[in-house]
Amino acid sequence: MGNIIFLNALEGEFEFDRTVDFKSAMQQKSIGMGVGANLLLSDTKDILGMLFSVNMKYNEVVVLSYSVILTFMVKDWSTEVNGKSDDEIKKLPGVDEMLDMAVGFLRGSMYVHTKNSPLEGLTIPVLSIPELKKNLKVKKPTQK
């Protein structure tokens, strides 16, 4: 498979509950974080997306949510995925790198969004790409 070419990034809305004291809640370990990733296949030859999202829950209520989609062009990607199962697709070269870029983009973008806000200093912890990849969902063009 050829080189990965980054095309663009789209950000979802950065939403958080301003009534929650995130720093105190994190110190008390009363806030939980969830992350998820989807590999978005497309009908367009060799174009795909990586959606990465994060949410935080306080007392089982989502109090922060944010997501990004990075779009890539990967030479011969369409040929490589043709007829493969989701598990086989997740193991293709380049998937780790695209997931890593999406995580890095979201981390950096969250830094910018939280600057000079009540969330300043809040960071996403270091995440294991192999662990994220195990739960990576592959979305084909016909799936919603």
C-alpha positions, 0 to 999 in steps of 0.5 A, a space after each residue: 500500500 502506498 503513502 498516506 496523504 493527509 487531506 483535511 480535518 473536520 472538528 465537531 462542536 466542542 461542548 462542555 457543561 460549564 457548571 461542572 468543576 472538572 478539576 475537582 471532579 477529576 481529583 475526586 475521580 468522579 468523572 469518567 472518560 470514554 473514547 471511540 474511533 471509527 474508520 470511515 470507508 468511502 465510495 471515492 477511490 482511495 479516500 477514507 476517514 478516521 473519526 475519533 471522539 472523546 466524552 466525559 461523564 459526571 454522575 453518568 451524564 455526559 458533560 464534555 464531548 468532542 470529535 474530529 474526522 481526519 480524511 486521508 488518501 492512501 494509494 491502492 487502499 480501495 484495492 486492498 480493502 476489497 473483499 476483506 473483513 473488518 478485522 482484516 481491514 483493521 490490520 492493514 498497514 497505515 491504520 495505526 498511523 491514521 488513528 495515531 494522527 487523529 488522536 494527536 489532532 484531537 489532543 492538540 485541538 482540545 488544548 486550543 479549545 480549553 486555553 483560557 477556559 475553566 478547562 485549561 490544563 485538562 488533557 487527554 491521557 496517553 492512549 494505547 493505539 493497539 488498544 484503541 485499534 481493537 475497538 475500532 469500528 469499520 464503517 462502510 459507505 452503506 452503513 450509518 
